[in-house]
Structure formats: structure tokens, C-alpha cells
Amino acid sequence: MKAAITATAKYLPANILSNHDLELMLETNDEWIRSRTGISERRILKDPEKATSFMCGEVARQLLEKRGITASEIELIIVATMTPDMLFPSTACLVQSIIGADNAWAFDLNAACSGFLYALNTAARFIECGTHKKVMVIGADKMSSIIDYTDRSTAILFGDGAGGVILEPATSEGCGILDTRMYSDGASGKNHLLMTGGGSLNPASHETIDKKMHYIYQDGRQVFKSAVIAMAEVAAEIMSRNNLTADDIDYLVPHQANQRIISATAERMGVDESKVMSNVAMYGNTTAGTIPICLAELDEQQKLHSGSNLVLVSFGAGYTWGGIYVKWQ
């Protein structure tokens, strides 16, 4: 039995933070940002009373409506996020409450930018082993809550957003999630992309706040190099394991971190740019939200048809990375 995606949805906050807005806040300009990242604007959830669970709830409601099912039919909710509303309870439990999914159990999964693929891989196993029929997987991050808007190296990159899918047993033979490969390398990645404050090692204090330890830190050059290599290699592995050529792939759906990373990954794979999903210009890096937002947009644009071959690839803090081969049902 294979797991198939039967519904997609996305949520982007209405407020836009453009490059021109950032020019008023930072020593930067629109041309510099676009030439290095491909990003023109990003969405920000400005309401201080709304957090990651709000965006997840909006996605969850859409998923139920699109699939034409009730919340009581959902058996499991997995939320991939690195910006939970709070350390506990989990954001997934908050989503379960928001939509009234009384029959579901729920948990969060944190693999940073790779979170959605990790969660999708995890959810698929519950379908494949026959214990679950309907699983909701959401990737969401309110990155604006952990960004230092005086730090040009990170402030220009990230935005807020959420996307998600419903997984069910595939009804078409040979379709669904057909292959997955997941990796992590803490030895190489632990010091290059991280937030040092707020955990049990450095709990919140005047000192951690003064040192800005509750904001994301990134060594952009090192992460860029590692991301291109890892995403291209795992995509090539997925293609090789499934006897796929670049011509066989209908869409490459990469994590939306930076247009240069997206283009370099596609070039190393030999995939034409016309087959590469990219919306980083409009939304920036929404972390766990990028890939499900891309899937939702492809679905909305009616670009996905039965038998479409998709390769999903991601790279994030940890380091974590992975690839998934999906044949659309």
C-alpha cells in the first residue's frame, strides 16, 4: 500500500514586506537583495496575537473543505515547524483543537527547512502499514518571530507562511509516495545554522536577550555550498533508484531558500528551469512551509495530473536534507 496526496492547501499572511521596505530598515537595496537571493518580497504575520498555529489552522480548514471530509475523520496531525507557538503543548495539538479533530492524535516535528519532507515521510509510514487512513501534514513557520531585522544576512531571506496536505491510501496502482531518502549530519551542520537561546542549554535570561541569542544565526556562504551539493545529490539518488531521467520529471519541487540555490540544484540535476517550481521571489524562505506551498500552487494552477512525476528536495538546519519521489494520483 502506498500513501497518496489527496488534498493540498496553503496560507500566506496578507501583509507584504518588500525589498523597498527593508531599504528603510537596513543597509541594503532592492537590486542587491534580488541579485543575491532572487527575493522581491515576503509575507509577515504582523498580528502579535497570531502565531504558527493560526496559519496551520487556516491550512487545515482548507484541506478539509477541499477534500470534502470532516475533522473527525482525521486520525493523525503532524506539524513540521521550528517556530512552535510555545515549547509545549505542541502546535499540532493546538491545530487539533482549532479544527475539532477529536479522533486524531497529534505531534510536532522539527527538522527546520527539511521539516515537511521529514513529516511527509513519517506520515506515509502510517498509511503504508495500514494503521491510518487519513493523515494531515502541515509545514508552517512564523519566521518573523525569530528574525533580527537589523541583521542583513538573515532579515532579507525569511518570510511567514504555511502549507499542507492530506495523505490517504493510493487508489491508483503505481501512484503515491514511491521513494524517500532522508539524511542528517549534525557534525558538519550544528554550528552554521542555529538559534542558541531559548532551549535547556541557554534558557531565556537578560543575558541571552542582550546577546540576541533568540534570533536565527546563519553562515550563509557555508550553508549555500552545503545545500547545493546535498540537494543535488539526494535528487540524483532518487532519480537513479527509480530509473528516472531529467526528461521523466514533470516538476522538481525544491526548498525555496534562495533562487541561486534552486537554480544550481536544477543545473546539477540537468533539469530544465521550466520544470523547476519557484516562488521564492514572492514569499522568501518560509522554512517548513516552502514545499507544501509550492505543491498547493501547482495544484491550484492545475499543473498536476495523474501520473505526474515530482521530485521534492530540501535542505535545512541540522544539517538535515532529503528527497521524495511522488507520482501524482
C-alpha positions in Angstrom: 0.0 0.0 0.0 1.3 3.5 -0.9 0.3 6.8 0.5 -1.1 9.4 -1.9 -1.6 13.2 -1.5 -5.4 13.8 -1.9 -5.6 17.5 -1.0 -3.3 20.5 -0.8 -3.7 23.9 0.7 -1.6 27.0 1.6 -1.9 30.1 3.7 0.2 33.3 3.3 -0.4 36.4 5.5 -1.7 39.4 3.8 1.0 41.8 4.9 3.9 42.2 2.4 7.4 43.2 3.4 9.1 44.3 0.2 12.8 44.9 -0.5 12.0 48.6 -0.6 10.6 48.3 2.9 13.8 46.7 4.0 15.8 49.6 2.5 14.3 51.7 5.2 15.4 49.3 7.9 18.8 48.0 6.7 21.9 49.0 4.8 20.7 47.3 1.6 18.8 47.9 -1.6 16.3 46.0 -3.9 18.9 45.2 -6.6 21.4 43.8 -4.1 18.8 41.5 -2.5 17.3 40.3 -5.8 20.7 39.7 -7.4 21.9 37.5 -4.5 18.7 35.8 -3.4 16.0 36.2 -6.1 13.6 37.5 -3.4 11.5 40.6 -4.0 9.1 40.4 -1.1 8.0 38.2 1.7 4.8 37.8 3.8 4.7 38.7 7.5 2.1 37.7 10.1 2.0 41.0 11.9 -0.7 40.4 14.5 1.2 39.7 17.7 -1.8 37.5 18.9 -1.5 35.2 16.0 1.3 32.6 15.8 2.2 29.5 13.8 -0.9 27.6 14.9 -3.1 30.2 13.4 -1.6 29.7 9.9 -1.8 25.9 10.4 -5.5 26.2 11.3 -6.2 28.2 8.1 -4.5 25.5 6.1 -6.2 22.6 8.0 -9.7 24.1 7.3 -9.0 24.5 3.6 -7.7 20.9 3.4 -10.9 19.5 5.0 -13.1 21.6 2.7 -11.1 20.7 -0.5 -11.2 17.0 0.4 -14.9 17.2 1.4 -14.4 15.5 4.8 -14.9 16.3 8.4 -12.3 16.9 11.0 -13.5 13.8 12.9 -12.2 11.7 10.0 -8.6 12.8 10.5 -6.6 10.2 12.5 -3.2 11.9 12.9 -1.9 15.5 12.6 1.8 16.2 12.1 3.0 19.8 12.1 6.5 20.5 10.9 7.8 23.7 12.4 10.8 25.3 14.1 8.7 28.2 15.4 6.0 26.5 17.5 3.6 28.7 19.4 5.3 27.5 22.6 7.6 24.7 23.6 4.6 22.7 24.8 1.9 21.8 24.2 2.7 21.1 20.6 1.4 23.2 17.8 -0.2 20.1 16.3 -2.3 19.7 19.5 -3.4 23.3 19.1 -4.4 22.6 15.4 -6.3 19.6 16.6 -8.2 21.8 18.9 -8.8 24.6 16.3 -10.4 22.3 13.8 -12.1 19.9 16.3 -10.3 16.8 15.2 -11.4 14.8 18.2 -10.3 11.4 16.9 -6.8 12.5 15.9 -3.6 12.3 17.9 -1.0 14.9 17.1 2.7 15.9 17.4 5.2 18.3 16.1 8.4 17.5 14.1 11.4 19.8 13.9 13.8 19.4 11.1 13.9 23.1 10.2 13.7 23.6 6.4 13.5 19.9 5.8 10.7 19.5 8.3 7.9 19.0 5.8 9.7 16.2 4.0 10.6 14.5 7.3 6.9 14.8 8.3 5.6 13.6 4.9 7.9 10.6 5.1 6.8 9.8 8.6 3.1 10.2 7.8 3.4 7.9 4.8 4.6 5.0 7.0 1.3 5.2 9.0 -0.6 4.8 5.8 1.6 2.1 4.3 1.4 -0.1 7.4 -2.4 0.1 7.3 -3.0 1.7 10.7 -4.2 5.0 9.4 -6.5 6.1 6.5 -6.3 9.9 6.7 -3.3 11.9 7.9 -2.9 15.6 7.8 0.7 17.0 7.4 1.3 20.7 7.7 4.6 22.7 7.3 4.5 26.2 8.8 6.8 28.8 10.3 6.4 32.3 11.6 10.0 33.2 10.8 9.4 36.9 11.6 9.3 35.9 15.3 12.9 34.8 15.3 14.5 37.3 12.9 16.7 40.2 13.9 15.6 42.9 11.5 18.9 44.7 12.0 20.8 41.7 10.6 21.0 42.0 6.8 22.3 38.4 6.4 19.0 36.9 7.6 16.4 39.6 7.6 16.2 39.6 3.8 15.7 35.9 3.4 12.8 34.7 5.5 9.0 35.1 5.5 6.0 33.6 7.2 3.7 31.0 5.7 2.1 27.6 5.8 1.1 24.7 3.5 -0.2 21.2 4.0 -1.6 18.0 2.5 -3.8 15.2 3.4 -2.4 11.7 2.9 -4.6 8.6 2.2 -4.1 5.2 0.7 -3.4 5.4 -3.0 -6.3 4.2 -5.2 -4.3 4.2 -8.4 -1.7 1.5 -8.9 1.8 2.8 -9.1 1.0 6.2 -7.7 1.7 7.9 -4.5 4.9 8.4 -2.5 7.1 5.9 -4.1 10.5 6.5 -2.6 12.1 8.6 0.1 15.7 9.3 1.3 16.4 11.3 4.4 19.7 12.4 5.9 21.2 14.4 8.7 24.8 15.5 9.6 25.0 17.2 13.0 28.8 17.1 13.0 29.0 19.4 9.9 25.9 21.4 10.4 25.4 22.2 14.1 27.4 25.5 14.0 26.3 27.0 10.7 22.5 27.5 11.1 21.1 27.7 14.6 19.4 29.7 17.3 21.3 29.3 20.5 18.8 30.8 23.0 15.6 29.5 24.5 16.4 25.8 25.0 17.7 24.0 28.0 21.3 24.9 27.3 20.6 28.6 27.2 17.2 29.3 28.8 15.9 32.9 28.5 17.6 35.4 30.6 18.6 39.1 30.4 22.0 37.9 29.1 20.6 35.8 26.3 18.3 38.6 25.2 21.1 41.2 25.3 23.3 38.9 23.2 20.4 38.4 20.7 20.6 34.6 21.2 16.9 34.2 20.4 17.4 35.1 16.8 18.4 32.9 14.0 22.1 32.8 13.0 23.3 31.6 9.6 26.7 31.3 8.0 25.3 32.0 4.6 28.3 31.0 2.5 28.8 27.6 4.2 25.0 26.8 4.1 24.8 27.7 0.4 27.6 25.4 -0.5 26.3 22.5 1.5 22.7 23.0 0.4 23.5 22.9 -3.3 25.6 19.7 -3.0 23.2 17.9 -0.7 20.0 18.7 -2.6 21.5 17.8 -5.9 23.0 14.6 -4.7 19.8 13.3 -3.0 17.8 14.2 -6.1 20.2 12.3 -8.2 20.0 9.4 -5.8 16.2 9.4 -6.0 16.4 9.5 -9.8 18.9 6.7 -10.0 17.0 4.4 -7.6 13.8 4.8 -9.7 15.4 4.8 -13.1 14.3 8.4 -13.8 15.9 10.7 -16.2 15.6 14.5 -16.3 13.1 14.1 -19.1 10.9 11.8 -16.9 10.5 14.5 -14.2 7.5 16.8 -14.6 8.4 19.0 -11.7 11.3 19.4 -9.4 10.0 21.0 -6.2 12.9 22.2 -4.2 13.0 24.0 -0.8 12.7 27.7 -1.5 15.7 29.2 0.3 17.4 31.2 -2.4 16.9 31.3 -6.2 20.7 30.7 -6.7 20.4 27.5 -4.7 17.3 26.4 -6.6 19.0 27.1 -10.0 22.3 25.5 -9.0 20.4 22.4 -7.9 18.4 22.1 -11.1 21.6 22.7 -13.2 23.5 19.9 -11.4 20.5 17.6 -11.9 20.2 18.5 -15.6 16.5 19.6 -15.1 15.3 22.4 -17.3 14.3 25.5 -15.5 10.7 25.2 -16.9 10.2 22.1 -14.7 11.5 23.8 -11.5 8.9 25.2 -9.1 10.0 28.5 -7.7 8.0 31.1 -5.8 10.9 32.4 -3.6 10.6 35.8 -5.2 7.1 36.4 -3.7 7.4 34.7 -0.4 11.1 34.3 0.6 12.1 31.3 2.7 9.1 30.1 4.8 11.2 27.2 6.1 8.9 24.2 6.6 6.2 25.9 4.6 8.0 26.2 1.3 7.5 22.8 -0.3 3.8 22.4 0.6 3.1 25.9 -0.5 4.7 25.0 -3.9 2.6 21.9 -4.1 -0.6 23.8 -3.4 0.2 26.4 -6.1 0.9 23.7 -8.7 -2.4 22.0 -7.7 -4.3 25.3 -7.9 -2.8 26.0 -11.3 -4.0 22.5 -12.5 -0.5 21.6 -13.4 -0.6 18.2 -11.6 -2.2 15.3 -13.3 -2.5 11.6 -12.7 0.9 10.1 -13.4 2.9 13.4 -13.0 6.4 12.7 -11.6 7.5 15.0 -8.9 10.9 15.1 -7.0 10.8 17.0 -3.8 14.1 18.0 -2.2 15.1 20.0 0.8 18.0 21.1 3.0 17.9 22.7 6.4 19.5 23.3 9.8 21.0 20.3 11.5 22.1 19.7 8.8 19.0 17.9 7.6 18.2 17.0 4.0 16.2 14.6 1.9 14.3 13.8 -1.3 10.9 12.2 -2.0 9.6 10.8 -5.3 5.9 11.3 -5.8 3.8 10.0 -8.7 0.6 12.1 -8.6 -2.6 10.2 -8.2 
